Amino acid sequence: MQQQEIKHIVILAADGVMSSQITGVMDFFMICNRYWQVRNGGAEYNLFNVTVVSASGKNLQCSSNIILPAQDATSVATPDAVFITGGVSYDQTTLADYYHKLSPLMPLLIKWHKQQLPICAFCSSTFVLAELGLLDGKQATSVWWLANLFQQLYPAIELRLDQLVVNDENIYTAGATTSYLSLCLALVSLLTDQQIATQIAKIMLVEPNRASQLSYMSLQTFEQHSDTLVNQIQKWMSHNIASPISLDTIAEKFAITKRTLNRRFKRALNDTPVSYLQRMRVEAAKRLLESSDLAIEQIVYEVGYEDVSSFRKLFMEIAELSPKAYRDKFHSGFGINIGDYQRSSAH
């Protein structure tokens, strides 16, 4: 048996990193190594060697207070692929804080990018590549609940939330936290062969065709804006979700022209009032599909629609699943009424 060349993977990180962004990737490639060894009759060599490099050159203090060993960048040879990690980030301030901590490693990352090495990022670490300008003019994906902020900060990037992993030239980006599994799988296919990647997908229960994160998306309650009028309209929409609401209705209710209404929604939420209301109704339908056994026709009525067919079409456009498929995927199976729990927790 001819020994395959070992592929060296470097993970770049800084203090405050989510430990799973390191340990999850390391475990994935450890399992690849064990599978390879067993398949080849107890081979003693690995397919992958993973090295963790810290911006400080010292061991990493993770966000969960776990200490992980790491190396200084000066001792690392040119790898075959690079992973960028992220911290616990939920707004522009926390994203900037982690970027600042990681910044000593940026010259090395840019150097490797120029050498056309595969560069991988997922969840909030996609913002690192975007901030460096490495994604300008490219397609990329990112964590869905920071999508509006991503689009506002980096309009030169085509954000593809309909894809879980996006490859554009030598850069690979993936969606929210556990999308690293699909990202690692793509890298295994790139660096070894599709047969190994397929078998690893089966061993780790990673769906190789899991192509989108749209069905997992919720209306973005994390987004922040300073427009108090838009905030009032959002709350009013939420409280009147089952009632007929049109652009004229909103404009009359809040004494504002339709043109100004559209402009302020676009500036605050990067959306129109009508589109936002549609997404809000789909979100309300999702909650009912998850937590109740109401007929789909009744749910459609509860969220302010009368035409079941048109709502099904809207639901599929936004969630990429039919209402029935969504219920099959996400309905609570633990005897807990999620809607009741959320209502009781609000008091």
Buried (B, 14 or more C-beta within 10 A) or exposed (E): EEEBEEBBBBBBBBBBBBBBBBBBBBBBBBBBBEBBBEEBEEBEEBBBBBBBBBBBEEBBBBBEEBEBEBBEBEEBEEBBBBBBBBBEBBEBEBBEBBBEBBBBBBEBBBEBBEEEBBBBBBBBBBBBBBBBEBBEEBBBBBBBBBBBBBBEBBEEBBBBBEBBBBBBEBBBBBBBBBBBBBBBBBBBBBBBEEEBBBBBBEEBEBEBEBEBBBBBBEBBEEBEBEBEBBEEBBEBBEEBBEEEBEBEEBBEEBEBEBEEBBEBBBEBBBBBBBBBBBBBBBBBBBBBBBBBEBEBEEBBBBBBBEEBEEBBEBBBEBBBBBBEBBBEEBEEEEEEBBBEEEEEEEE
